[in-house]
Amino acid sequence: MSTSVQQLFDLSGRVALVTGGSRGLGLQIAEALGEAGAKIMLTSRKSGDLQEASAHLQDKGIDTRWIAADASVPEEIERMVNEALQRMGQVDILVNNAGATWGAPAQDHPL
């Protein structure tokens, strides 16, 4: 009995939280996960960008929600996680895509 590639990568019933998911690579990753069947929770700092990205994914039939939060602020991360769990029930996949330019060694990067 062989298993198809689609079956191997089926994410139906899974929830993916994608930080920095309102544009660029984050949005592309969210779209791919959604096409594989995952429900998507997008996060980034700007509500307007999130609304636009969410509408784009929903137009493709992907179950998508969003939370505006700044991943560089520990309290915002905690709020985002708590709200995602409350709204989605679980998070199975984390794509920690949000980022910023940092011109120093990683050990010097602030929390």
Secondary structure, DSSP 8 states (H G I E B T S, - for coil): ----HHHHT--TT-EEEEETTTSHHHHHHHHHHHHTT-EEEEEES-HHHHHHHHHHHHHTT--EEEEE--TTSHHHHHHHHHHHHHHHS---EEEE-------S-GGG---
